[in-house]
């Protein structure tokens, strides 16, 4: 029983020592931005294997907190680096952008109007052309009808002449 008690005591001492090493290394990582907030970096600083670190939840949670704090700090620095914008300059830029937008859409509207006028002229010309060809077709149909009537009349004359000729011969 003393052996197991000694073994348990040794495990507790190792656990406490590793916990202290991990806590110190986490403080170092939090204080020094050049050190990466990763389990591999924590392992390198403490000499404790990454799998041993992963078995403990709290060091990895602390690393995530350090990463989040670093991201927040970067954002904070970006915000403080930005110069305050002069409202007149901002409004002038917005006015210029609006002017360019209006000019763009005005040009588009003018182009659309020209296209509409061109289409209207083409439509009127097509209607005139259609009317001309309809009149030509009607005239051609009248001539065909007249020609057909003349052919029918001539067929009747031929038939009368043939009948008269046949009577003379008989």
C-alpha positions as CSV (number, residue, x, y, z in Angstrom):
1,X,0.0,0.0,0.0
2,X,2.8,2.3,0.6
3,X,4.0,1.9,-3.0
4,X,0.7,3.0,-4.4
5,X,0.5,5.8,-1.9
6,X,4.0,6.9,-3.0
7,X,3.0,6.6,-6.7
8,X,-0.1,8.7,-6.1
9,X,2.0,11.3,-4.2
10,X,4.5,11.4,-7.1
11,X,1.6,11.8,-9.7
12,X,0.1,14.7,-7.6
13,X,3.5,16.4,-7.4
14,X,4.0,16.0,-11.2
15,X,0.5,17.2,-11.8
16,X,1.0,20.3,-9.7
17,X,4.4,21.0,-11.2
18,X,3.0,20.7,-14.8
19,X,0.1,22.9,-13.8
20,X,2.5,25.6,-12.5
21,X,4.6,25.3,-15.7
22,X,1.5,25.6,-17.9
23,X,0.3,28.6,-15.9
24,X,3.6,30.4,-16.2
25,X,3.9,29.6,-19.9
26,X,0.4,30.9,-20.5
27,X,1.3,34.1,-18.8
28,X,4.4,34.4,-21.0
29,X,2.4,33.8,-24.1
30,X,-0.3,36.4,-23.0
31,X,2.5,39.0,-22.3
32,X,4.5,38.4,-25.5
33,X,2.8,38.8,-28.9
34,X,5.7,37.2,-30.7
35,X,4.9,33.9,-29.0
36,X,2.1,32.0,-30.8
37,X,-1.0,31.1,-28.8
38,X,-0.9,27.4,-29.8
39,X,-0.7,24.1,-28.0
40,X,2.6,23.5,-29.9
41,X,4.1,26.7,-28.5
42,X,2.9,25.9,-25.0
43,X,4.5,22.4,-25.4
44,X,7.8,24.0,-26.5
45,X,7.8,26.4,-23.6
46,X,7.0,23.9,-20.9
47,X,8.5,20.7,-22.3
48,X,5.2,19.0,-21.8
49,X,3.9,16.9,-24.6
50,X,1.0,18.3,-26.6
51,X,-1.2,15.3,-25.9
52,X,-0.7,15.8,-22.2
53,X,-1.7,19.5,-22.6
54,X,-4.8,18.5,-24.7
55,X,-5.9,16.1,-21.9
56,X,-6.3,19.2,-19.7
57,X,-9.1,21.5,-20.9
58,X,-8.2,24.7,-19.1
59,X,-4.8,25.5,-20.9
60,X,-6.5,25.2,-24.3
61,X,-9.4,27.4,-23.2
62,X,-6.9,29.9,-21.9
63,X,-5.1,29.8,-25.3
64,X,-8.4,30.6,-27.0
65,X,-8.9,33.5,-24.7
66,X,-5.4,34.8,-25.5
67,X,-6.1,34.5,-29.3
68,X,-9.4,36.3,-28.9
69,X,-7.8,39.1,-26.9
70,X,-5.1,39.5,-29.6
71,X,-7.8,39.8,-32.3
72,X,-9.6,42.4,-30.2
73,X,-6.4,44.3,-29.7
74,X,-5.7,44.3,-33.5
75,X,-9.2,45.6,-34.2
76,X,-8.8,48.3,-31.5
77,X,-5.5,49.4,-33.0
78,X,-7.1,49.6,-36.4
79,X,-9.9,51.8,-35.1
80,X,-7.5,54.1,-33.2
81,X,-5.2,54.5,-36.3
82,X,-8.1,55.8,-38.4
83,X,-8.1,59.5,-38.4
84,X,-11.4,61.2,-37.7
85,X,-13.1,62.2,-41.0
86,X,-14.0,65.8,-41.6
87,X,-17.7,66.0,-42.2
88,X,-17.4,68.5,-45.0
89,X,-14.9,66.2,-46.8
90,X,-17.2,63.2,-46.3
91,X,-20.2,65.1,-47.6
92,X,-18.2,66.5,-50.5
93,X,-17.2,62.9,-51.5
94,X,-20.8,61.7,-51.2
95,X,-22.0,64.6,-53.3
96,X,-19.4,63.8,-56.0
97,X,-20.4,60.2,-55.9
98,X,-24.0,61.1,-56.3
99,X,-23.2,63.5,-59.1
100,X,-21.4,60.7,-61.0
101,X,-24.3,58.4,-60.3
102,X,-26.8,60.9,-61.7
103,X,-24.5,61.5,-64.7
104,X,-24.3,57.8,-65.4
105,X,-28.1,57.3,-65.3
106,X,-28.7,60.4,-67.3
107,X,-26.4,59.1,-70.0
108,X,-28.2,55.7,-69.9
109,X,-31.6,57.5,-70.2
110,X,-30.4,59.5,-73.2
111,X,-29.1,56.3,-74.9
112,X,-32.4,54.6,-74.2
113,X,-34.3,57.6,-75.6
114,X,-32.2,57.5,-78.8
115,X,-32.7,53.8,-79.1
116,X,-36.5,54.3,-78.7
117,X,-36.6,56.9,-81.4
118,X,-34.6,54.7,-83.8
119,X,-36.9,51.8,-83.1
120,X,-39.9,54.1,-83.7
121,X,-38.6,55.2,-87.1
122,X,-37.8,51.6,-88.0
123,X,-41.4,50.6,-87.0
124,X,-43.0,53.4,-89.1
125,X,-40.8,52.4,-92.1
126,X,-41.8,48.8,-91.7
127,X,-45.5,49.8,-91.6
128,X,-45.1,51.8,-94.8
129,X,-43.3,49.0,-96.4
130,X,-46.0,46.5,-95.4
131,X,-48.7,48.8,-96.7
132,X,-46.8,49.2,-100.0
133,X,-46.4,45.4,-100.4
134,X,-50.1,44.8,-99.4
135,X,-51.2,47.3,-102.2
136,X,-48.8,45.6,-104.7
137,X,-50.2,42.2,-103.7
138,X,-53.8,43.4,-104.0
139,X,-53.0,44.8,-107.5
140,X,-51.3,41.6,-108.6
141,X,-54.3,39.6,-107.3
142,X,-56.6,41.9,-109.3
143,X,-54.5,41.4,-112.5
144,X,-54.5,37.6,-111.9
145,X,-58.2,37.6,-111.5
146,X,-58.7,39.8,-114.6
147,X,-56.3,37.5,-116.5
148,X,-58.3,34.4,-115.3
149,X,-61.5,36.0,-116.5
150,X,-59.9,36.8,-119.8
151,X,-58.7,33.2,-120.0
152,X,-62.2,31.9,-119.2
153,X,-63.7,34.2,-121.8
154,X,-61.2,33.1,-124.4
155,X,-61.8,29.4,-123.5
156,X,-65.6,30.0,-124.2
157,X,-64.8,31.7,-127.5
158,X,-62.5,28.8,-128.5
159,X,-65.2,26.4,-127.4
160,X,-67.8,28.2,-129.5
161,X,-65.5,28.4,-132.5
162,X,-64.6,24.7,-132.2
163,X,-68.4,23.8,-132.0
164,X,-69.0,26.0,-135.1
165,X,-66.1,24.4,-136.9
166,X,-67.4,20.9,-135.9
167,X,-70.8,21.8,-137.3
168,X,-69.3,23.0,-140.6
169,X,-67.4,19.7,-140.9
170,X,-70.3,17.6,-140.2
